[in-house]
Structure formats: C-alpha cells, structure tokens
Amino acid sequence: MDWDDLRIFLAVARSESLSSAGRRLGVDASTVGRRVARLELALGAQLFVKTPQGYALAAEGERLLPHAEAAEAALKGGAEALTGQGELTGQFRIGAPDGCANYLLPQICAGICADNPGLEIQIVAQPRVFNLTRREADMAVAVSPPRTGRQTVQKLTDYHLHLAAHEDYLRDHPPIRDLADLRQHRMIGYIADMIHDPELDYLTETGVETAALTSNSVSVQMQAIRMAAGLGIVHDFAIPFAPGVRRILTDRISLTRSFWLIRHADDRQSARMNRLAEALAGGLRAEVARLQTLVAGQEKRS
C-alpha cells in the first residue's frame, strides 16, 4: 500500500470532497478521484460512498481510517526525530470560539511565535465545535468537553462573565439596581437558534426572555455594547479591550465557564504537538488571570 495513496484517502475522508481534498494537497480533483479509485482497486474494497453532500466513508473506509491516521502519525514522528526533538517549526492551526480567538489567542500566539521563529500559527475563529477527525484544526479550544470521538481533552482554566454596559448607555437610561430593572433596558445576546452549546446560553441568567440585538458572535455583541446599544453578558477578559464598558450587578449575576483543549488522540505521540499544547495552555491560563485581575483592579480604583 502506497503512503501517497493513503495521504489522499485521509484528505478525502476529512474534507468529504474531491475538490477540497485537492486544494489541501495541491492537486486537481480528477487526480484525487483517480488515486482513490486506484487505492480501492488495490485493496479490493469500496472506501467511499458518493452522497448529495459529498464523499462519505463506507464501512471499509471507516475500518481503514485509524490505520491511515496511525501511519500519518508515525511519519510525523520520524520527521520530528530528524529535525529536532519537539522543535516548534512549521504550521499549526488552532480553532477556538470567537471570544477566545479575539481577546486571548492573538497575544498568546504572538508570544509563542516570538520564541519560535520557524513557527506559523493559524487562528480559526468560529462559534462552533471543530471536527478534529477531519483535521479542520490541529487542536481546538472549546467551552465544553466533547463526548464522542478519538480525542484527548484537557481542562485549561475557568473564566468569568458578568452583565456589562457602556458608561454612555448607563448615563442615558434608567438606573439598574436589581434584576427586575433589566426589563426596562435593551438586552444584547446570542441568536437563540444558533447557540450550539448550552454553556453559551447566558441570557437566561438575567431573567429576560428575549434580546433586542443578537449575534452568533460574542465579538459583535461586545461591539454593540461598546456602541451603547444595550446591556449584555460579557467575558471579564474582554472588558479591558472595550474602554468605557463596565460590569454591573456583579453581586447578582456572575457566571463561571471553562476552556478545554481538545486534540486528536494520535497526536499524543508528537513532541511538537505536546510542546505547543503546553505553551498554549500555560499562556491561556496566565492571560485569563491577568485580564480578570486587571478588570477587578480598575473597578476598585474607580
């Protein structure tokens, strides 16, 4: 069995598309199709089933997948042994919810890249769970641990969220002394039918049933709060990036959530991946603690 054919098999299995696999590999879709057909002929088995959505793994493909991934991991391990034990070079893709991706990962990854000049990090910000089996990312930060899949899961840190508003909004609207007062105010939050994880359902904590302005992006919500459009539940670590936004009713509404680092199970044998995971985990813990302490300090001084 040729490794290059297995590499194409993995690309199709992860992208479920000949054209997407071709773009990932730098070859045209027709070449990918011919190579898949050649591998199926050599193995005497159908690896994929053509569906309206693309190419899904057949039962034989499902059985081949873990062996192909193991071969891929072994080749990566061999390359690492020759280029330096655990040396952080090459390209890594990290997936994360947009709050983490916008307010934490840029400075953390900048520090990691500064310490490793040969490293390229791609940050993919999306408000959903990443599929590591399809290699949408090399590792991902999530707000809840996955319940299925061949993955390793590590709790990174807790973080806090509070109700917040811009000073301009608070100045121009009725005072907020209790949760009941929120009914007189515009709320900002997630689009209800686009909340992909129960951990993101913040609005119910306020007792208000609907929001006047909603988005599937926490960064859009924060921008709306910065523009004095209303009140919303925000990450404490995001507040230092939003001048004029301050927490309110902190004794009545205080949420704690967690970040989890998710990796493909086969990557446990990779010294490079382990080093990056360690640097990312340490940086994220330190940055969340620094920013939350900064918010608390600003409130004490004001």
C-alpha positions in Angstrom: 0.0 0.0 0.0 1.5 3.3 -1.1 1.6 6.1 1.6 0.8 8.8 -1.0 -2.5 7.0 -1.8 -3.2 6.9 2.0 -2.5 10.6 2.2 -5.1 11.2 -0.5 -7.5 8.9 1.3 -7.1 10.9 4.5 -7.7 14.2 2.7 -10.9 13.0 1.1 -12.1 11.4 4.4 -11.5 14.7 6.3 -13.0 17.1 3.7 -15.7 14.7 2.2 -15.0 16.3 -1.2 -12.6 15.6 -4.0 -12.1 19.3 -4.8 -11.5 20.3 -1.2 -9.0 17.4 -0.8 -7.3 18.5 -4.0 -6.9 22.1 -2.7 -5.5 20.8 0.5 -3.0 18.6 -1.3 -2.2 21.0 -4.2 -3.6 18.7 -7.0 -6.7 18.8 -9.1 -9.9 16.9 -8.2 -9.7 14.5 -11.1 -6.3 13.3 -9.9 -7.7 12.8 -6.4 -10.6 10.8 -7.9 -8.2 8.6 -9.9 -6.0 7.9 -6.9 -8.9 7.0 -4.7 -10.1 4.6 -7.4 -6.6 3.1 -7.7 -6.5 2.5 -3.9 -9.9 0.9 -3.9 -8.9 -1.4 -6.7 -5.6 -2.3 -5.0 -7.5 -3.1 -1.7 -10.5 -4.7 -3.4 -12.8 -2.6 -1.2 -15.1 0.4 -1.6 -13.8 3.1 0.7 -16.3 5.9 0.0 -19.9 6.3 -0.8 -21.0 9.2 -3.1 -23.8 11.2 -1.5 -25.5 14.5 -2.4 -23.3 16.2 0.3 -20.1 14.7 -1.0 -17.9 11.6 -0.2 -18.8 9.7 2.9 -16.7 6.9 4.3 -18.0 3.4 3.5 -17.8 0.7 6.2 -14.4 -0.4 4.7 -13.2 3.2 4.8 -14.1 3.5 8.4 -12.0 0.5 9.2 -9.1 1.8 7.2 -9.2 5.3 8.8 -7.5 4.7 12.2 -4.7 2.7 10.5 -4.1 5.5 8.0 -4.0 8.0 10.8 -1.5 5.9 12.7 0.7 5.7 9.6 0.5 9.5 9.3 1.4 10.0 13.0 4.4 7.6 12.6 5.7 9.6 9.6 5.4 12.8 11.5 7.2 11.3 14.5 10.0 10.2 12.2 10.3 13.7 10.7 10.4 15.2 14.2 13.2 12.8 15.2 15.3 14.1 12.3 14.6 17.8 12.6 14.9 18.2 16.4 13.1 16.7 19.4 10.0 18.7 19.8 11.2 21.7 17.8 8.4 24.1 17.2 8.5 24.8 13.4 6.1 24.5 10.6 2.4 25.3 10.5 -0.2 24.8 13.2 -3.9 25.6 13.0 -5.8 26.3 16.3 -9.6 26.5 16.3 -11.4 28.5 19.0 -14.7 30.2 19.8 -14.5 33.8 18.7 -14.3 35.3 22.2 -11.1 33.3 22.9 -9.8 33.8 19.4 -10.3 37.6 19.5 -9.3 38.5 23.0 -6.8 35.8 24.1 -5.1 33.9 21.4 -3.6 36.8 19.4 -1.3 37.9 22.2 -0.6 34.3 23.4 0.3 33.1 20.0 2.4 36.1 19.3 4.5 35.2 22.3 4.8 31.6 21.2 5.8 32.7 17.7 8.4 35.1 19.1 10.0 32.3 21.0 9.9 30.0 17.9 10.8 31.9 14.7 10.2 29.0 12.5 6.6 28.6 13.6 3.4 29.6 11.8 0.2 29.6 13.7 -3.2 29.9 12.1 -6.1 31.0 14.4 -9.5 30.0 13.1 -12.4 31.8 15.0 -15.7 30.1 14.7 -18.7 29.9 17.1 -18.9 26.1 16.9 -17.1 22.9 17.7 -14.3 21.9 15.4 -14.0 18.4 13.9 -10.5 17.3 14.6 -11.1 13.9 12.9 -11.4 15.9 9.6 -8.4 17.9 10.7 -10.2 21.2 10.5 -7.6 22.2 13.1 -4.6 20.6 14.8 -6.1 21.4 18.2 -9.1 23.3 19.4 -10.2 25.3 22.4 -13.8 24.6 23.4 -16.2 25.8 26.1 -17.3 22.2 26.9 -15.6 18.8 26.5 -16.7 16.6 23.6 -18.5 13.4 24.4 -17.5 11.4 21.3 -14.6 10.9 19.1 -10.9 9.8 19.4 -9.7 12.8 21.2 -7.8 13.9 24.3 -9.3 16.5 26.4 -7.5 18.8 28.9 -9.2 21.4 31.1 -7.3 24.7 30.7 -8.9 27.2 33.1 -12.1 28.7 34.4 -13.2 32.2 33.3 -15.9 34.6 34.5 -18.7 36.6 32.8 -20.8 39.4 34.1 -23.5 41.7 32.9 -22.0 44.9 31.5 -22.8 48.1 29.7 -21.1 51.2 28.4 -20.9 54.3 30.6 -22.8 56.3 27.9 -25.7 53.8 27.9 -25.9 53.8 31.7 -25.9 57.6 31.9 -28.7 58.0 29.4 -31.1 55.2 30.7 -32.9 54.4 33.9 -30.7 53.2 36.8 -30.2 49.4 37.2 -30.3 48.4 40.9 -31.8 44.9 40.6 -32.6 42.2 38.1 -36.2 43.4 37.7 -34.9 46.7 36.3 -33.5 44.9 33.3 -36.9 44.7 31.8 -36.7 48.4 31.1 -33.5 48.0 29.1 -32.3 46.7 25.7 -30.6 43.4 26.0 -27.8 42.1 23.7 -27.1 38.4 23.3 -26.8 35.3 21.1 -29.3 34.4 18.4 -31.3 31.8 20.2 -31.5 29.1 17.5 -27.7 29.5 16.8 -26.5 28.7 20.3 -24.5 25.5 19.6 -23.6 24.8 23.2 -25.7 25.2 26.3 -22.7 26.8 28.0 -23.3 29.9 25.8 -26.9 30.4 26.8 -26.2 33.4 29.0 -29.4 35.4 28.6 -31.5 33.0 30.8 -29.3 34.0 33.7 -30.7 37.6 33.6 -34.4 36.5 33.7 -35.0 38.4 30.4 -36.6 36.1 27.8 -35.6 37.9 24.6 -32.9 40.3 23.4 -33.3 43.3 21.2 -30.0 42.9 19.4 -28.5 39.4 18.8 -25.5 37.9 17.0 -23.8 34.5 16.8 -20.5 36.3 17.5 -19.5 37.4 21.0 -17.3 40.0 19.4 -20.2 41.5 17.6 -22.1 41.6 20.8 -19.3 43.4 22.6 -19.1 45.9 19.8 -22.8 46.6 20.2 -22.3 47.1 23.9 -19.4 49.5 23.2 -21.7 51.5 21.0 -24.1 51.9 23.9 -26.7 49.8 22.2 -27.7 48.0 25.4 -26.7 45.5 28.1 -25.1 42.1 27.7 -23.3 39.3 29.4 -19.6 39.6 28.5 -16.3 37.8 29.3 -14.4 39.6 32.0 -11.2 39.1 30.0 -12.7 41.1 27.1 -13.6 44.2 29.1 -10.0 45.7 29.1 -10.3 45.8 25.3 -13.6 47.8 25.5 -12.9 51.3 27.0 -16.0 52.6 28.8 -17.6 49.2 29.3 -18.0 48.3 33.0 -19.6 45.4 34.9 -22.9 45.9 36.7 -25.0 43.9 39.2 -21.9 41.8 39.9 -23.4 40.6 43.2 -26.5 39.3 41.4 -25.1 37.9 38.1 -21.8 36.1 38.0 -21.1 33.2 35.6 -18.2 30.8 35.5 -17.3 28.8 32.5 -14.3 26.7 31.4 -12.0 26.4 28.4 -10.9 22.9 27.3 -8.1 22.0 25.0 -9.0 19.2 22.5 -6.6 17.3 20.5 -6.7 14.2 18.2 -5.7 11.1 20.2 -2.9 10.2 17.7 -1.1 13.5 18.4 -0.2 12.4 22.0 2.9 10.8 20.5 4.0 14.1 18.8 6.6 16.0 20.8 6.0 19.1 18.7 2.2 19.0 19.4 2.8 18.4 23.1 5.1 21.4 23.3 2.7 23.6 21.5 -0.2 22.4 23.7 1.9 23.1 26.8 2.8 26.6 25.7 -0.8 27.3 24.6 -2.3 26.0 27.9 0.2 28.0 30.1 -0.3 31.1 28.1 -4.1 31.0 28.2 -4.2 30.4 31.9 -1.9 33.3 32.6 -3.6 35.7 30.2 -7.1 35.0 31.6 -5.8 35.6 35.1 -4.0 38.8 34.1 -7.0 40.3 32.3 -9.5 39.4 35.0 -7.2 40.8 37.7 -6.9 44.0 35.6 -10.7 44.4 35.5 -11.1 43.9 39.2 -8.3 46.4 39.9 -9.9 49.1 37.6 -13.2 48.7 39.5 -11.5 49.2 42.8 -9.8 52.4 41.6 -13.0 53.9 40.1 
